[in-house]
Amino acid sequence: MVTVAAARQLALSLPETEEKSHFETPDFRVKNKIFATIKAGKQLMMVKLSAVDQSVFCSFDKTVIYPVPGGWGRQGATYIELKKVKKAMLQDALTTAWKQVAPKKMVAKYFD
């Protein structure tokens, strides 16, 4: 289990990440591009993944990580149940989402 506070801290630990608000939902951005949001009342985090990454993460356990219903999910938006996910998996998903939206030079600077 990961608390909302711990999830927030993990997201903010990624390079040059800032927290803002999107329709009154906390979101996490790099270069003003959203890579994750938190639905605190539902203990959910959404991360933006590629179709391939979404498939890989969702294959772990569809009760823990699963596509957002509808069109957003088909575009890579993926829910993570904070009450069920392990911290290491959440960190991996957040890092993958960060790399998905960050500029390639920034990804190379921090992760290559």
Secondary structure, DSSP 8 states (H G I E B T S, - for coil): ---HHHHHHHHHTSTTEEEEEETTEEEEEETTEEEEEEEGGGTEEEEE--HHHHHHHHTT-TTTEEE-TTHHHHTTEEEEETTT--HHHHHHHHHHHHHHHS-HHHHHHHH-
